[in-house]
Amino acid sequence: MRVLGIEGTAWCASAALYDAETDSVLIESDPYEPDSGGIHPREAAEHMSEAIPEVVDRVLSAAEAEHGPDAVDAVAFSRGPGLGPCLRIVGTAARSLAGTLDVPLVGVNHMVAHLEIGRHQSGFDNPVCLNASGANAHLLGYHDGRYRVLGETMDAGVGNAIDKFTRHVGWSHPGGPKVEAAAAEFAAAAGGGEGDGKTADADLLDLPYVVKGMDFSFSGISSAANDAADDGVPVEEICFSLQEHAFAMLTEVSERALSLTGADELVLGGGVAQNDRLREMLAAMCEARGADFFAPEPRFLRDNAGMIAVLGARMAAAGDTVPIAESAVDPNFRPDQVPVTWREGESVARGGGGDASGSAARDPDADRRGAEATVTFEGTGGDRRVIKRRVEKSYRHPELDRTLRRDRTVAEARLTSEARRAGVPTPLVSDVDLASATLTLQYVGDRDLATALDERATEAVGRHLARLHGAGIVHGDPTTRNVRVSPDGVEGRVESGDSAPAPETYLIDFGLGYHTGHVEDHAMDLHVFEGSIRVTATDPDPLIAAFESGYEAVGDGEVLERLRDVADRGRYR
């Protein structure tokens, strides 16, 4: 099968021919380059209208020269997400071409194509994917026939956040490569030249580092970088710190996704994925975890029709085509709206990994390493204790790493105890060693909630979070791996209407927690927990309904109302 792909979601007009028999891809691209500032939608659309026919003609001419008039078996196009005016031009071209050639038409989700080209080239079976591009930054994992959004930016895409700074200092688009070059220059000067120690030797500005479960935010870091430039901080120093913070955030949430799902494969996609420092961080994290990491060659990372053609071929082979009359584009086309018809296999959330404070799903007594910490166990029976040590992260700048590990150890010790005093079941904290970022905690529950999901347990979690918020505390990372549960319940504790003991549930791992009375922050806690349910449960809706019912019974109804706004605010919600 040979598929002609057409891409034009925002800035790059591109066409490609993918030959499935030889696994070869011919790509022709013509990127839009604004004179100043970022992408202007009207100008981008004008560029598409001129460039799309030209790149398509070049690819089609080459295909027909080699394979004859029947060179194309299907036409695939980027249906979204993207800029509406650009997408409409691409859609019109694809429909016209499919009709003229009398071949099937395939509508491809641009962000799923980023994932699938990585899966295709790597040979990975079931990876988590980090998409890092201009307008987007999110984590995807396969679950129950679709790619689920495990985590995402709650405001700007990582590329847009970087471009916001470069526009502020007067640099032309695209800003990412210029920031990378300036950061490398600053690091090399600080370290005396190229070498492994150069990043560690460079001083780091204090910029916002915002991670909420597997979600994250870049708006604050862009504003802080702009302020630093206005205060006269050398732009190369700002570029270095901007990269170190933003990419460490992306790497941390990627590790959290691997830990939550138990996956041991990570692929990278998107234009920002061309950055060497980001790839270096992700590779180091995966090596430390014993996971496999893969980033496609650069021509498949930036916006390109090659990935559209490759996924289009898989979809066409599965019969997943679209009639021309039903092929309207969708600027807000979410990856989790796409039925994954071209693959089969188990969910990426298959029961391994998990939170660092609990026990492993397959062996409750096994020492383990979670996303942040190693956990060992001491004692037996009622004297059993958990020794949790936040390990150094080689991918992070040493100064940033020390600060995060210390601050999170302090926060976990303090908030775990404060939550307990507020009536929320948590482990007792018996010792804190800040020098080694180590906590000694009471062993609670039999297993993680992820391995024992039921409606009564999630309702209990809703009540716990409501009480926590009532005390002015946000958990920060309330996932199904950060709830411990004894599914058989506690003798003598039977809830009204039940014939069996209710499950005993405990909140653990308060390292990302903080004090706040803001409704927005409380709603974000609920958003994080519900996201973790969606990726670990086959039928999440009843569990989420029970969770919200539990919260409503104890907490502030305004938080549930705000939850809808928070959920809609994510790029793909």
N, C-alpha and C positions, 0 to 999 in steps of 0.2 A: 504493500500500500504506500502511495505517495500522497502527502497532504501539503497543500499550500496554506501557510499561516499568515495572517495579517495582524499587526499590532500597532496601536496608536492611542493608548489610554491618556497620555498627557503630553509628552515632549518628544518622543522618538517615533518617527514614521518608519516602519520596518515590515519587510516581507521575507518569507523563508520557505524553502522546500525541504520536507523531511521524507527520506526514503526509509521505511521501516525494514526493508529487506537487508539493506547495507548499513543501517543505523547511521546514516550520514545526513548532515544538515548544511544547507547553503543559506546564508543570511545576507540580506542587503538592507542597510539602515541609513537614514538621513535624520539626524537629531536636530531639534529646534534649539537655537542658541540665542536667547534674548540679548539685546544690546546692554541692558542694565536691569538690576533687580532680579526677581524670581520669574516664574512662568506666568505669562499673561494669557488667560484662556482664549481671548479673541485672536491674538497673534498666533497662539499654538494651533488653533483650528485652521487659520489661514495657511499655516505651514503644512498641516496635514492634507489640506485640499490640493496642494501643489505636489507634495512629496509622495503621498500614497500611490497615485497612479504610476509614478516613475519607478519606485522600488518594486512594485508588483510587476511592472512590465519587464524589468531586468531579470527577476527571478523566473517569471513565466517563459521568457525567451530562452533562458538557459535550460529550463526543464524540457521545453519542446525540442530544442536543438539536440538534446541527449536522448530523449525518450519518445519523441514524436508527438503528434497532436493529442494523444490520450495520456499525456504525462501526469495529469492530476486526477486523483481518485476522490478527493474531498477538499473542501475549503473550510478552514477554521479561522475564527476571528476573536479578538478580545472583546467580550460582551460587557465587561465591567470588572471591577470598579474603575472609575476614572472621571475625566472631565467630559461632561455631556456633549459639548460641541465636537470634540475630537472623536469620541466614541461613535457618534452618529455618522461621521464621515467614513470611518472604518467599516461600520455596519453596512452602509450603502454600497461601498466597494465590494464587500464580501458577498452580499446578496446578488449584485450584478454579475460577479464572476461565477458564482455557483449556478446561476440561471443560464448564463451563456455556455458554460462547460457542461451543463446538465449533470452535475455531481451533487452529493449531499452537502449540507451546510451544518457546521458544528459551532456552537457558541461556547466559548471557553472563559472561565473565571480567571482573570489575570493573576490573582494571588495564589490560587491553587496551582496554576502553571509554574510559578516559582518553586513551590514545594515539589511538584512532580518531576521537574527537570533534575532536581537534586536527587530524588529517589531513583530516577531512571539512570543517571550517570553513576551514582554510587553503588547501585545494586542492593541498597538497604531494603529490608523487608517492611519495617514498620517504624520509621523514625519520627521523632518530634522535629518540627521545622520552625526555625526562627526566620521570619521575613523582616528584613531591615531595609526599608527603601525611603524615598523622599516623603511621601504622604502617609506611610504606614510603618508600624512596628508591632508585630504580634507573634504569638506562638500558636502553632496548629498541631493537632494530633488526631489520628483516625480513631473514631469510636462509633460503633453502631451504624455503619453505612455512610457516615459523613465525616468531614474534617471539622473538628470542634475548635473553637477559639479557647485556648487554655489561659492565655493572658494577653494583654494588649496595652498600648498607650491610651491614657484617658484624655489626652489632649492632642498634641502635635506628633507627627511622625518624626523619626530620628533625623532623617535628612532635612526636613523642614526646620527642625529645631536648630540644626547647624547652619542652614542657610539664613535663618533669622539673624544670627550673629554676623555672618559674613556680609549681609546686606547693610547691617548697622555700621560696619567698619569700611564700607565702600567697595567691597570685592564683588566681582561679577559672578553670575551663575555659570556653572554649578560651584558651590562653595566647598563641598566635601573634599575634593582633591587638594584644594588650597590649604584647608585646615590640616589635613594629614601631612602635607609637606612642611608646614610651619611647625607643627608639633614635633615631627621627626628632627627638624633642625634644632629646636630648643632642647630636646632630650639628648641629642648627640653632643651639643655644646656643653651641657651640664655633666655628661659622662666622659667628656674628653675624647669623643669619637664613637664609632660604631662598636657595638659589643653587647653582651647579655646584661651588663649592669647599667646601661645608660638610662633606662626608664626609672630604675630605683634611685638613681642619683639626682634626678631632676626634682626641684621643689614643686609642691602642689598647692594650688589655690583652694580655698574652702568654698566649694560650690554645692548647691542642693543635690541631695542623693535621695530620690523618692521611689521606694519600692513598696507596694501594697499587695502582699501575696505574690501572685504572678502578674499583676498589673503594675503599671509604672507611669510616671509623669515627667515630661520634659519642659513644660512651660516655665517652671521656676529657674531651671538651669540656663535657659536662653536669656531670660531677663537678667540674671546675675552676671552672666558673661558680658552682656551689653553694658551693665553698670561698671564692671571692672575696666572695660575699655574707656568709658567716660572718665574714670578716675586716673587714667594714665598708665595702667598696667600694660606692659609690652604685649602686643597682640600674639606673639609666638608663645608666650607663657600661658595666655588664656586658651589658645588652641590646644596646647598640651593637656591642661587641666580639664577642658571641655570633653576631650576624647576619653581621658582616663575615667571620668565620672560616668558619662553617658554609656560607654561601652561596658564598663563594669556592671552597670545596672542591667543591661541586656544579657550579659553573661550570667549574672546571678539568677535572673528569672528563668533563663534557660536551664540552669542547674535545678532550680525548684521544679520545673516541669518534668525533667528527667526523674527526679526523686518522687514526685507525686505519682507519676504514671508507671514507674518501674522500667521505662524504656532505656535502652543502652545504645541508641543511635540518634545522632543529631545532624540535620542538614541545614545549610544556610542559604538564604535567597535574598534577592533585592539588590538595588544599586549600591547601597551603603556597604553591602557585603564585600565589595571590592577593597575595602580598607584593610590594610595589612595588620594594623593593631587590633582591630576587632577580631579578625581571623585568628591572630595569635592568642588572644584571650580565650576564645572559645576552644581552641585546640588544647591549650593548657588545662582548662577546666575538665574537658572530656578525658584527657590522659590521666588526670588525678582520680577520676571516677571509674576508670576502666571502660569508658564508653568510646564508641567510634564516631569520628567527626568527618564531615565532607562538605566542601564548598565547590560548586561547579566552576569551570573555567570562566574568566571574566566576561566573555561575550554572552554567556547565559545568565549573568547576574544583573546587568543593567536591563532596562526594558528592551525586549527583543522578540521577534516573531518566531524564532527557533523553538522556544519553549511552548508557544501557542500551537505550533505545528506538531510537536511531539505529543503533547497531551491531546490535541485534536485527533491524532491517529489512534490513540488508545480509546477515545470516546467513540469514534466512528466504528472501530472494530467491535465495540460493545453494542452498536446500534443506537448510540446516544446522539442522535442528530436532531435538528430543529427545522420545521417547515419555515420557509421564507416569510410567510404571513405572520408567524409567531416569534420572529427573531429580533424583537425590539431590544435595544441596549438598556442597561441598568447602571447608572453612575454609582449606585450604592449597593451593588451586587456583593453580598457577603459570602465568604467562603463556606460558612456553615449552612448556606442555602442550597449547596450543590449536592445532589445525590451522587455518590461515588459509585457509578455503575461499572467502572472498568477494573475494579480490583475486589478481591475477597481477602479475608484474613481476620485475625483476632484484633481486638481493640488495642490501642497503644497502652491503655490502662489495664494491665494484665495481672496486677496483684503484687508485683515486686516493689522494691524500694521503700519509700515512705518517709515519714517524719522522723527526725533524729531523736525525739524524746520518747518514742514508744518502742514497741517491739516489732520485729520483722513479721510480715504477714505469714510467711511460710514457716518460720521458726521463732516463736516468741522469746526464746532464751538466747538467741544469737546476738553477739555484739555486731554493731553495724555503723555505717556512715550514711547520714542523711544529706540534705542539701547544704547545711551549714556546719554540722558537728558530727563528731564520733560519739558513740554511746557504748558504755560498758556497764556491767551489772555487778553488784556486790551483795552478799547476804542471801538469805532465804526467807520464805514465808512473809510474815508481817514486818520483818526487818530488811526486806529487800530494798536496795537503793539503786538509783540511776546516776551514773557519773557521765555528765555531758560536757564535752570540751569543744569549743568552737575552734576549728582548725584554721591555720593560715591558708589564705587563698593566693597562690602564686600568680594568678592572672591579674590581681589588683595591685595597684601601687602600694608599697609597704605602709606608707603613712595613712592612706585611706583604709587599708585593711586593719591596721591596729585600732584605728578610731572606731570602725564599725564593730569589730569583735568586742571591744571593751564596752562601748555604749549599749550594745544589744545584750551583753551579759548582765550589766547593771539593770537594764530595763526589765529583763525577764525575771530576775530575782525580786525586784521591787513590786512589779505588777502582778506576778503570780501570788504573792502574799496579800497584796491589797485586794485582789479579786476574791480571794478566799474570805477575807474579812467582810466583803460585800455580799456574801452568800453564794458565790459561784464555786462549785467544786473544782479544786486545783490540787496539784501535789504540794506537800510541805517542802520548803527549801531548808536544808540543814547546813549547807556550807557554800560559800562563794569565794573563789580564788581569782581575783581580777588579773593577776600577773599571767596566769595561764588561760584566762577566759573559760574557767571551768565552774560548773555548778554541780552540787550533789542534791538530788531530789528524791522524794518518796516515789516508789514504783506504784503506779495506779492503773486500774483496769486490766483487762485480759488481752486486748488487741486494739488496733486502730479502728475508728468508725468506718473507714473505707472498706474494711473486710466484714463489717457487720451492719450494713445499712438497713434500717427499717424506720417506719414513720414515727414510732414512739421515741426513738433515739434522736432523730432530727428535730422533733418537737421540743425535746429537752434542751437541745443546743440553742434553739430559738429563745427559750426562757433564760438560759445562761447568758446569752449575749445581751438580752434586754436588761438583765440585772447589772451586767457589766457596764453597759452604756448609762444606766441610771446612776452609777457611781462615778461617771465622767471618765471612763476608761475605754479606749479602743484596743481591740486585740491586735489588729494589723495583719494577721495571717491565719484567720480561722478556716482551715481546710479540713477535709475529712481525714487527713493524716495528722492533724493537730487536735483531734478529739480522741480521747481514750474511752473505751466502753467495756463494761462487763455485760454481755448480752443476756446472761441468765439472771441478771438483776441481783439485788441484795435481799437476803432473807428478812421478812417483816416489812418490806417496802413494796406495797401494792397500790397502784394508782386506781382511782375510782373507775369502776366499770371493767377492770381487768381481772382476769382469773389467775394471772401469773405475775411474778415480780416484775416491776418495770426495770428497764436497763439503767444501770448506773453510768453516767457520763461525766467526764472531766475535761476541762479545757487545759491545754498545755502549750508550751512554746510561745511565750509572750515577747520574744525578742524584737519584734517590729511594733510593739504596742507603745502607746503614749496617752497622755491625759488630754482630754478635750470634751467639751460639751456641745460641739457643733453637730447639727443634724446630718450635714453632708458627710462627715467622717464616720458617723455611726452607720449611715446607709452604705458606705463603701465596705464596711465590715460584712454586711449582709450580702452584698454583691460578690465579694470574694468567696464566701462560703457556698453560695448558690452555684457559682462557676465550678467549684470543685465537685459538687454533686453531679453536675451535668457531664463531667468527664469520667466519673467513676461509677455512675449508675446507668443501668440499661433503661429503666423507666424513671426518669428524674422528677417528673411533674408531681406525683403524689408526695414524694419526699420533700420537695420544695414547699408544697402547700402546707404540709404538717409543720415544717420549720417556721413559716411565716405565721401560722396559727399560734405556735408557741410564743413567738415574739410579740404578737398582738395581745396575747393574754396578760403579759406583764409589762411590756414596753410602751413607748410613745408611738402612736399611730402616724405621726408626721414623718417618722423615719421610714416607714414602709412606703409612704407616698413619695418621699424623696428617692427611694430605691429605684423607682421607675425612671426617674430623670437620670440617675447615675448610670443605669443599665443602657439607656438610649444614647448616652454621651460617648460611650466607647465607639471606636471607629467602625466596628463590625457588629454592633448590638442592635 
